[in-house]
Amino acid sequence: MTALTFDKKLGPRLGLAGAAVAGCLLLAGAPVRAQDANPVLAKVNGVEIRQNDVTMAEEELAPNLAQMDPATKRENVLAFLIDMKIVAKAAEDKKIAERADFKSRLDFARNRILMDQLLAAEGKAAATDEAMKKVYEEAAKQISSDQEVHARHILLETEDEAKAVIEELKKGADFAELAKKKSKDPGASDGGDLGFFTKDQMVPEFSAAAFALEPGKISEPVKSQFGWHVIKVEEKRNRKAPEFDQVKGQIETYVSRKAQADYVTKLRQAAKVERLDQPADAAKSDPAKPDQAAPADAKDAKPADKPAKK
């Protein structure tokens, strides 16, 4: 893949030959029929470059094109394809295609594309609405069985300071106002509000104290790695699963990847695989499966600036 270069007159370019590419671009001013779904955009020594070539190249070059506007992106991709055609022809003239290393790379690329295409088809076929909703319903049941607590806290440096704050609260001081004045927590401006959280979203000492309190109650001083906390529980509830549409994309990814992993496992079990680089016993062990993305359930959707968190 070519490097991204910049020319003050031409703007960002993905070219091998710089300004020379501009002279090869035959697209300028060329009419494109609206009814042609795959029009010819340019020709290089008589070889056509069509719209589907640009589409495929955009997928391949996506990281280098992310910050470009559509017109600049199209120009860069077309310039790259023109360069590629020119250099590929030169490589053919030099008999590069007859070299053993080229043939090996070509064989690897062919197998990789075949694998990607087949697994993409398997994943797409598996990600039906029925399959995705089944995964969602199972995850939603697990989520709704968890309890959440809505709490506030005041973070202090010493136990004595925490005890003094508790005395003020017993005399009727407002918890949120005290948090704003005395808490060392960066989120104290919100009155120490931590929102709703589950047990695993806070350090153990804090969670144990918060989940043991009834709504409206205030804790004794609680020690954690962040300091001393005074906690007030506002509300308790069972977790609510996000709506299906909110996590549909993540569930689709999970279902697709699981189907792909299962398909590869099935093929491997039916194949005769000989590992000549390992002892016989080691060769029999199953390789690790591809990563499977679990559907998100908003479990990790928590503010990042709360000191009580792990």
Long-range contacts (C-beta under 8 A, 24 or more apart in sequence): 1-60, 1-61, 1-64, 2-80, 2-83, 4-64, 4-76, 11-72, 11-75, 12-68, 12-72, 12-76, 13-75, 13-76, 13-79, 14-61, 14-64, 14-76, 14-77, 14-79, 14-80, 14-83, 15-79, 15-80, 15-82, 15-83, 16-83, 16-84, 16-86, 16-87, 17-83, 17-86, 21-79, 21-82, 21-83, 22-79, 24-82, 24-86, 25-78, 25-79, 25-82, 27-78, 41-78, 42-78, 42-81, 42-82, 44-82, 44-85, 44-86, 44-89, 45-85, 45-86, 45-89, 47-85, 47-89, 49-78, 49-81, 49-82, 49-85, 53-81, 54-78, 54-81, 57-81, 119-260, 119-263, 119-264, 122-259, 122-260, 122-263, 123-255, 123-256, 123-257, 123-259, 123-260, 124-256, 125-259, 126-255, 126-256, 126-258, 126-259, 127-252, 127-255, 127-256, 127-259, 131-255, 132-244, 132-248, 132-251, 132-252, 132-255, 133-244, 135-251, 135-254, 135-255, 135-295, 136-241, 136-244, 136-247, 136-251, 136-295, 139-241, 139-251, 139-295, 139-297, 140-241, 140-297, 142-297, 143-239, 143-240, 143-241, 143-297, 143-298, 143-299, 144-238, 144-239, 144-240, 144-241, 145-238, 145-239, 146-198, 146-238, 146-239, 147-198, 147-199, 147-211, 147-236, 147-237, 147-238, 147-239, 148-196, 148-197, 148-198, 148-236, 148-237, 148-238, 148-239, 149-196, 149-197, 149-210, 149-211, 149-233, 149-235, 149-236, 150-194, 150-195, 150-196, 150-233, 150-234, 150-235, 150-236, 150-237, 151-194, 151-197, 151-210, 151-213, 151-231, 151-232, 151-233, 151-234, 152-176, 152-179, 152-191, 152-192, 152-193, 152-194, 152-231, 152-232, 152-234, 153-179, 153-183, 153-185, 153-192, 153-194, 153-206, 153-229, 153-230, 153-231, 153-232, 153-308, 154-178, 154-179, 154-182, 154-183, 154-185, 154-188, 154-192, 154-229, 154-230, 155-183, 155-184, 155-185, 155-188, 155-192, 155-226, 155-227, 155-228, 155-229, 155-307, 155-308, 156-182, 156-183, 156-184, 156-227, 156-228, 156-229, 156-230, 157-184, 157-227, 157-228, 158-228, 159-221, 159-223, 159-228, 161-228, 162-221, 162-228, 162-229, 162-230, 163-221, 165-230, 166-218, 166-220, 166-221, 166-230, 169-218, 169-230, 175-218, 175-232, 184-227, 184-307, 185-306, 185-307, 185-308, 186-305, 186-307, 187-303, 187-305, 187-306, 187-307, 192-232, 194-303, 194-306, 194-308, 195-302, 195-303, 196-235, 196-237, 197-302, 197-309, 198-239, 198-299, 200-299, 200-310, 201-299, 201-302, 201-309, 201-310, 202-308, 202-309, 202-310, 203-308, 203-309, 203-310, 206-231, 206-308, 224-308, 226-307, 226-308, 227-307, 229-308, 241-297, 241-298, 242-296, 242-297, 242-298, 247-295, 247-296, 247-297, 247-298, 250-293, 250-295, 250-296, 251-295, 253-293, 254-292, 254-293, 254-294, 254-295, 257-290, 257-291, 257-292, 257-293, 258-292, 260-290, 261-289, 261-290, 261-292, 264-289, 264-290, 265-289
